[in-house]
Amino acid sequence: MSKLVIVESPTKAKTISKFLGKEFKIESSFGHIRDLPKSKMGIDIEKDFEPEYLIPRDKSKHVKELQALAKKADEVILATDEDREGEAIAWHLVHALKLDEKQAKRIVFHEITKTAIEKALENPRHIYLHLVDAQQARRVLDRLVGYELSPFLWTKVKYGLSAGRVQSVAMRLIVEREREIEKFKTQEYWTIEAKLSPNPPTGGKQHEIFGAKLHSIDGAALKKFDIPSKEQGDKIVADLKGAAYTVEEITKKEVKRSPAAPFTTSTLQQEAARKLGMSAKQTMTLAQKLYELGYITYMRTDSVNLAESALTQAQSVISKKYGKDYVGSTRRYKTKSKGAQEAHEGIRPTDLSVEAGNLEGEDLDAKHAKLYDLIWKRTLASQMPEAIFDQTSVDISTGAKYMFRASGQVMKFDGFIKAYMEDRDEDEETDELPEGHLPELSKNQWLALHELAGKQHFTEPPPRFTDASLVKALESYGIGRPSTYAPTISTILERGYVEKEEKKFKPTTIGLLVNDILVEHFPKIVDYEFTAKMEEYLDEIAEGKLKWQPVIKEFYAPFKENLEEKKTSVKKQVQQTNVPCPICGKHMVIKFGRFGQFMACVDYPECKGTKQLPEEEAAEKKIKEENKQIGGACPVCEHGHLVVKKGRFGFFIGCDKYPECKHIEKIEKKTGVKCPQCDRGDLIEKKARKGGRKFWGCNRYPDCEYATWKFPTADGSTEKTEEKKEAAEE
């Protein structure tokens, strides 16, 4: 062996080994091989924030193996990912393997192909310490906030809570949106809509009916709330009784719609959430596998640029797949992302001739294929011609006072839409006209009225964040970077600060409380502008414009001073109630325990009276009514009796002789609906392991695998969908 190549993952090592000869030995570091200690801060604040790096116990054996291989090798080549994290892993490898930093060779590539690997080997470089410093700065900053602020939450709210520099800001976004929804007041408004047809009918067609809306009154365009009630709407309808409808003006124009740019990390996460229902974490896990197997380019990127070779191949594949009419001129995109840091390409297939159905590799499944297909279609669409529409707008007069307008557009050429069309979030506004054909009309033509009526509408509150809209919001504020979105969202879910309802984020009680404490007492930590500014500082460190220690020092000094003051001035957070203590009669307060909220005497520890919350009592009572075995003899020990207990994951049935007898039973949340598939089991509420989303499945699983995301109806008539299969798998 003469050359040792070290990458992060075994899959990546296996893929690269296909392209290199026998003189190369490819090994994996299995990610970071040095890290800050878990048991303590690991940062010497007095010594200019010097981090203390350790080799974790579970990595020590592997590091020794790598050290032995490095000693035997004539050359050690570090081939970790081309970003700050990858650069830091390479730097840690140099120190852990005791390599000469000036002699160690560093190669980078943004796709795992034979050409890219060979080109990288021809152009090795040294480790870029500015990138390492930027990664260290982020790690130290997050450690300081987490390890200093989390204990504060333990003493003031509940033991085991955590706070983080970016996670707390993401949490604030979700909480503020929830408060907007709570404060929202629905407002009524009306539109006046007419159904008309040409008179006489055009082209021999009878009653070619189209819709038109009241657009202006006395020459002034109607605003959304100008008709606030049914009474005013009815008055306008009465005024229009007997009116003659004529075409006053026809405006026609051709409009073009351009394709979206190739995927970045952010836009991939957004579209995978919208189109495929995937979480940010799931998307990145699947994309990582596709990258390591050599199917797509590096998936952590801010860039929308495509290599010239990819642009050329795209034209060939488009021509073969869709025809010559869909081959457009080469389109090059420029990165607009604020603070874009990596000079990568956008995310694209490494070989566009490979379609999703041709993917091969261990552990690849339908979800990998779906994500790859999304990337493949988006890349091709970005190089296809614009879609062309004919837009028509018709102003319809009813006399001097009221003017109606009918609008529509018809696709003339589908262009890039043939391959792919970008989805939108539900709160995203658009000025595009709806698809719809209007009949051929001419100026001054009479129109026949078929129906005239007021239509009632109500404003709706802003929607809760989804994975797509939350990633979009984080990016728009400049909070975090491509590699941080998925772990940030996963963290606030795992900590129990938010939960998902119908794939939308909703803050929990503990999440609301933690957010409010941080906003009130540590406003800088959860400030959007401050967090974005800190990202800019990290970018400048990566570019060599700033040293990382002064940036940390400038943040830490006032943060620490404020924290020390708050430790004494902020009282333990409790919620008062009017419920009397069952022991001493004093009022009780709501506290957080290991298994959720409960009521405790305000005079604790002198009085140790506790009580369940009313909703918990009601839930327990219902469980007892629905489960007839409660109160009966334990089927295992036969000495104890079955009682309702509560643990980390909610209520369960257990033996009252615990810990002598550890028998437990799950409590089924029944729906009263028979399984429509086997007709023997009952449909019960379940939760998916990934994300905790509710679904309903047969209680005879795994004998019956029926599952649905939709709440089953009384007759059990739920339609089968692909989502059911995914629910059962999860």
N, C-alpha and C positions, 0 to 999 in steps of 0.2 A: 504493500500500500504506500502511495506517495502523496496523495492529496485527500484531505479530510474536509468534506463540505457539511456544514451544520445549518439546519433549518429549524423552524419551530415545531412542525407537526409531522407525525409518521406518514400521513397521507401525502403531504407535500414531498417528503423524502422519497416515497415510493414512486411518485410521478416523475420527479427529477432524475431518478436513477435510470429511467427508460432512455434518457437522452445522453447520458454520459458513459464513457468507457470504463474498463476494468480498473484503470489506475485511480479512479475516484471511489471513495467510500462515503456514502450519504447517511448522515445520522440526524436524529431529531433531539432538540433540547426540551421538548414537551413544554413549550412556553417559556416563561421567566424562570431562571434557575437561581436568582437571588431576589430577595424582597425585604421590606421592612418587617420587623418582628410583629407578631400578632398580640403578644402579651403586654406590650408596653408601647409608648409613643415612638421610640426608635429615632428620635431627632434631637440632636444636641443644640438646643436653642442658643446656649452661651457660646458655642463654637460656630457661629455664623450658619446655623441651621444645618449642620452637617448630618446627613442621613446615615443610619447604621444598617448596613445591608447584611443579611444572613442567608445561608443556604438552607432552605426548609428541610426538615428531617426526612420527609418523603422524597426529596430530590438528591440527598447526599450520595446514595449508592450510584445513581445515574451519573452524577457529576464526576465521581471517581472513575467511572468507565470512560467518560469523555476525556478526562485528563490523561488516562493511559493511552487512548487512541491518538490524542494530540501530540504526545511525546514521541510516538512512533512515526507520525506523519512528517513528510518533508515540507508540507505546506498546509496551513489551515485556512479555509475559506468560509467566511461568515455570510450566509445567504438568507438572512431573516428579512421580513417584509420591508417595503420601501415607505416607511413612515416613522414618526417619532418613537412609537412603541417598538417597532422592529429595530430601530437604531439603538435604543436602550438595551434591548435583549442582546444585541451583538456586543455592546460595551460591557455588559455584565458577564458575558461569556469570556471575553478577554481577561477580566479580573479573576473569575472563578477557575479558569483553566490555566491561569498564570502565563498568558501569552504576552509577547512583546507587542505593545499597542502599535508601534510603528511598522512592525513586520506583518501583523495580521492583515489579511486581505478581506475587503468587504465588497460584495457584489450585490447589485439590486436589479430587479426586473418587475414589470407590472403584469406579466402574463407568464404562465409556466408552459412554454413551448420550446422546442429544440432550438429554433432561431434565437429566441430571447435569451435562453440560457447560455448559448455559445457566444452571443454578443456580450453578455455580462462578464463572462470569463475572460474575454479579450480586453475588458476595460475595468479592472478592479480599482478600488479606491480605498482611502483610509476611512475610519469612522468619523462622522461629522459630529463633533462634540457639542455644537450649538443645538442640534436636534436632541441630543441626550439631555442637555441642560433643560430644555423646554419640557421634556417628559418628567425629569426629576422635579422641576418646579411645580408641575401639576400634582405629582404624587405627594410632595411635601405639603403643599397647600391644602390638599384634600385631607391628608392625615391630621394636620393641625386643627382644622375645623371639626372633623369627625371625632377625634380623641379628646378635644377640649369641650366641645359643645354637647356631645352625647351624655356625659355624666351629669351635666346641668339638667337635662331633661329627665334623667333617672330620679333625681332628687325632687324635682318640681312637678313631675307628671306621673311617670311610671317607669319602673326598672326595665331595661332592655331596649329602650327606644334609641333611635339614631338620628343624627342630623348630618347633612352633607351639603357641600357648597353648591353643587348643581342640582342634586335631587330635591333640595328644599325650594329652589326656584321653580322647578317643574311642578312641585306640589302646590306652590302658590298660584300658578296659572290655573290649575284644576279647581282649587278652592274658590278663586275669584270668579271663575265661570259659573260655579255652582251658586254662588251668592247672587250673581246677575240673574240666574234662572229663578231663584227664590223671590227676588224683588220685582221681577217682571210683572207688569200689569197688562193683561190682554186688552187690546183696543179694537173695537169693531169698525169696519168700513165696508162700503158697498161699491159695486161697479154696475153699470147699466150695459147690458149686452143684447145685441140684436142678431137674429138669424135671417139672412137675406139671400136672395138669388137674383140673377140677371132677368130683366123683363123687357123684351121677350127673351126666352132662354137662348143661350149661345150655342152654336155648333149642333143644334138639334137636340141638345140634352135638356131634359125636363128637370126643373127644380135642383139645379147645381148649387146647393145651399152652402154658405160660408158664414163665419162669425165675424162680428165687428163690435168694438167697445166704444162707449162714449169717451171722446178724447178731449173735447173742449166745450166750454160754455161762454158765449159772448166773446169768442176769440182768445180766451185765456185757457191754457192747457190745464186739465184737471190734475190736482195733486192727489196723493194716495188717500188722504183723510178728508177730502173735500165733500164726500157724501158719507157722513158718519152714522146715519140711522136709516131704518126701513121707511120711516115717514118721509124723509127727504128723497129717498130713492123712488118711492111710490108717487111723489109729487112730480118728479121728472118724467116718469113713465106716463102719468096722466097728461102732462103738457104735450107729450109726443103723440098722443092719440090722434089719428087721422093725418099725421105728417107724411109728406112725400119724401122718399129717399132717392137721391141722385148722386152719381159719381161726379165729384168736383175736381179731384186731382189724382193722377196716377204717377207714382215714382217707381222707376225700375232701375236697378243697378246690379252689376256683377261684383260679388265679393269673394275674396280668397281667404282660406284659412291655412295657416302654416303648421307643420308638424312640431311636436315637442322635441326638445333637445335630447340627446342620449342620457341615460340614467347617471345620476350621481348617487352617493350613498343615501342622501336624504330623499330624493325623488323616488328611488327604488323602494325604500321603506314605505313611502306614502302610497304608491301605486299598488304594491303588494297587499297593503291593508285594504285599499278600496276594491280592487278587483278579485283578490284571492282570499281575503279575510284573514291574512296572516299578521301576527304581532311583529313589532320591530325586531324583537329577539329571535323569533322564528325565522324571519327573513334573512337576518345576518348569519344565522347558523347554516341555513341552506346555501346561501351565497358563498360562505367560506368553503364548504365542501366542493361546490362547483369550481371555485378558483383553484383549490388544491389539486383537483383532478385535471386541471388544465383546460376546462371548458369555457371559463370567462376570465376577463382581466381582473386586476385587483379591485376588490369591492369596497374599499374605504378610500373615497376620493371626492374632491370638490369640483373636479374638472369635467367639462362636457366635450373636450377635444377628442377627435378620433385620429388614429394613425393613417397615413396616406395609403398603406397597404389595405387597411380595412375599408377605406372609402372606395378604393378600386374594386375590391371583392364585392362590396355591397351592390354596386351597379350591375355586376354580372349575375348575382343571385336574384336580384329584383327582376331582371329581364327574363330569367329562366322561370321564376316562380309566378310572376304576375303579368309578364308581357312587356314589350318595348314601350308602350304608352305610359308605363309607370316608372320609367327610368328618367329621373330628373337631373338637373345640373348638380354637381358636387356641392354639398352644403357644409360649411364649416361654422362651428359654434364657438362663442367666446364665453369664458367663465365669468358669471356676474356675482357669484357668492361672496358675501362680505368676509374678508379675512381668509380666503381660500389659501391653503398652505401647501398642498402637494401638487407637483407638476405631473400628475398622472394623466391617463386618459379617462374618458367616461367609462362606465361599465358596459362592456360589449362581449359577445362571443369571440373567442380567439379564432374560430373558424366558422364563418357564416354559412358555409355549405352544410354544416351539421345541424339538423333540426332536432327538436325535443325528443322525437320518437327514436332517435339513433343514439341517445346517451347510453354509455356503458360504464359500469364501475360498481364496486361493492358498496352496499348501503344506499345506493340511489333508489328513490322511490317516486311515486306520482307527484309528490310535492316539489321535489327537485326539478322534475320535468316541467311542471307548471311555471315555476319561477324562471327557469331557463327560457321557456317559450315567451314569457313576458319580455325578457331582456332581448331576445332574438327579434321579436316583432318591433319593439321600440327602436332598436338600432336600424333596422331596415326602413321603418317609417320615417326616421329622421333624414333619410336620403331620397325620399320619394317626392313627387311634385305636390304642390298645394292642392287642396280640395277647392272646387269652384262651385259657387252657389248663385242662383238668380234670386235676388230679393225684390219683393214687390210690396209697396205700401200704397193703400188706397184711402183717400179722404172722402167721406160720404156726408153730404149736406142734407139737413132736414129743414132748411129754412135759414133764417138769420141767426138763430140762437145756438142750436145744438149741432156739433160736428162729431161724427163717428169715424173710427179708423180701423181698417182691416190690414193685417200684415201677414206675410208668410214667406217662406223661402223653399226653393226646390234645388236639390243637388244636381248639378250639371255634369260634374266629373268628380268621382270619389277620391282620386289621388292617394295620398298616404292613408286615408281612412280604410282603404282596401286591406291594409295590414294591421293598423292599430289606431285607436282613438283614446286619448287621455281622459281619465275620469276626473270628477270634481268632488270636493267636499260639499256637504249639504248646506253649509253656511256661506258658500262662495257665490258671489253675485256675478251675473253675466249679462251682457247687453245683446247677446245673440238672439235672433228671432227664432221662434219655434219652427220646426219642420212643418210644412203645410202648403198645399197647392190652392191658389185662388183661381177662379174661372177667368176666362178672357173677358175683360171689361173695357169700355171706352168712355171717354169724357162725356159728361152730360147724360149718360145712360140712366134710365129709370131702373130702380130695383124693387123687387117685391118683398114685403115684410112677412115673414112666417111666424116670428115670435119676438117679443120684446119683454124683458124682465130684469128686475134688479137681482143681483147675486150677492149674498152675504159672505164676508170674509172676516177673519180674526188674525191679528198679528200673533206670531209665535215667538217664544223665548229663544235666545241663542242656544244651539245644541251643545250637549256635553262634548268634550274632546274625545276623538277616536285616536287610535295609533297614528293614523295619517295626519289628522289636523294638529295633534300635539307635537309631532316631529316638525311639522311646518311652522308652528308657532315658535318652538325652540330655535329653529334656524333663523326665522325672521328677526328675533331678538338678539341673535348672535350669541346664544347661550350654548356652550358645549361645542363639540366638533363631531364630524361623522362617526368617529369610533365611540362616542359617549352617549348617543341618543338611546340605543337599545339597552345598555346596562343601566342607564338612569331610570328609564321607565320600568324595567324589571325590578329595580331596587325598591321603588315606592309601592309596587304591588306586593313584593315579598315581605316588606315591613308592615303590611296591613294598613298603610296610610290611604290607599285607594283600593277600590274594587271595581270589577267590570260588570256592567249591566247592559246586556245586548251590545257587547263590544264597545261600550262607552265608559269612560272613566268617571267614577263617582267617589268623592272623598268620604272616608269613614269618620266616625265620631272622634277617634284618636287622631286622625289626620287633620281634622278641622282644629282641634285643640293645639296640636304641635305647631301648625301653621300660624295660628293667632299669636302664640307666644313668641315665635321667631319674628313675625312682622312687627309686633309691639316693642320687643326688647332688643332684637338684633336686626334692625331694618337693613343694614348694609349687606348682610349675608344673603338676604332674599331680594335685594334690589336688582331689577332687570339690567339697568344701565351699568351698575357696578360690576355685575357678573360678566356682561359683554365686554366691558373695558379690561377686565382681567384676562379674557381670552385674547384680546389685542396685545396685552403685555407678553403673554406666552408666545404669540406669533413673532413678536419682536425679539424675544430671547432666541427663538429658533433661527431667526435671520442674523443673529450675532449683534443686534443693535443694543441689547440690554443684557446686564448680568442678572442671573436669577436670584442671588441672595438679597440684594437691595430691594427687589420687588416684593419678596416674602416679608422682609423686615418692615417695609412700609405698611403692609397689610396687618401684620401680626401685633405690633405694639398697641395700636388703638383697640383692636379686637380683644386682646387679653385684658386691657384695662377695663373695658366695658363689661366683659365676662365676670371679672372679680367683683365689680360693683353689683351686678345683677344677682350674684350668688347670695347676697345678704338682703337685697331690697325686694326681690320677687318671692312671694309666698307660694306655698304648695298649692297647686291648682286643683280645686274641688268645686263641684256643682252642688249648690244648696237644694234641699227638698223640704217639703212640709210633712214628711212621713215621720211619725214618732218612733224612737228606738224601742224595740220589744223588751228591753231589759230595764233601762233607766227612764225612758219617756222623753228624753231630749231629741231634738230633730236630727235627722240623718243626712249624710252627704254622699254623693256618688263618687266612687273611687274606681281605679283600674287595678285589676288583679291579673294573675297569670292567665286566667281563662276568660277575660273580658271584664265588663263593668259589674259593680255590685254596690249596695248601699251599706254604709258603716256609720256607727255612732260618731257624732261630732266630738265627743269627749274621749275618743280613743287616744292613748292606750288605757286610760283609767277604766273605760267601759268598752268591752269587746263585742258589743252587739252588732250583728250583721243581718242583712236581709237581701233577698233577690229583688231585682227590678220588677215592676208590675208585669212588663211584657214577658220577662223570663218566667215568672210564676204562671202566667197564662199558657205559655208554651209547654211548661212541664205538666200542667194540668191536662192539656190536650193530649200529650204523649201518653199519660196514664190512662186516659179514656180510650185511646186507640190501640193500646198494646195490653191485651188481657193477661199476658204472662207476668206483668209487674205485680209484685206482692207474693208471687208464688215461690215455690222452692227452687233453689239454684240447681240446674240440671247436671252440674259438675260435682260440687261438693255435697249437695243434698242437705247441708246444715244451714246454709245461709239463705237469704231471700233476695229476689231480684228487685233492684231499686233504680230510679233514674239518677244518673250522675252527669256532671258536665266537665268536659276536658278542653284541651286546646282547640279541637275541631268541632266543638258543640256538644249537644246532649248525646248520651249513649246509655245503654242498660248494663248494669254490672252487679256483681254479688256484693252484699253488704258485709261479707267477711273478708273483704280485701284488707291487707295484702296476703292473708293466708290462702284465699282463693282469688285467682285473677281472671275469672271468667267474665267476658264482656260480649255484648251483642249490639249490632248496629240498629239504629232506629230508622225504619223506612218511612220516607215522607210520601205517603200514598196520595194518589190523585183520584181514586175511585173509578179509574178507567181500565178496562181489560186490554191486554196487549193485542193489537190488531193482527199481529203476525202469527203468534202461537195460540192465541185465544185461551191460554191457561194461566199465564202470569198476570201480574198487575203492573201498570206503569207507575214508576216512582221517580221522585226528583233525585238527581245526582249532580255531581260537580266534576268537571274535567280537571285532570291533574295539572294540565298546562293552562295557567291563567285563571283557574277556578270558575270558569263560566258554567252556568246552570244548563243542564239538559235533562231529558226524561227518557228512561229506558226500562226495559222489562226486568222485573226482579228475579227472573230465572236465568239471568246472565251467569255463565257463558253459554248455557244450553240454548238460550234465545238471545240473539245479538241486536234485537230491534232497539233503535234509539232515534230521538228527534230533538231538534233545538226548540221546536215550538211547543207551547203548552198544549197537551192533548185535550181534545174536546170530549164531551160526555159520550159520544158514540164512537170514540176512538178513531175518527176519520182524519188522520194526518197524512199528508202526501209524503212519499219517500223522496229524499234528496241526497245528493252527494254528501251534504253536511252531516247527515245522520251517521253515515259510515265513519266520518272523521270523529264524531262524538264518541262512537263506540270504541274506536281505536284509542282515543285519549283516555 
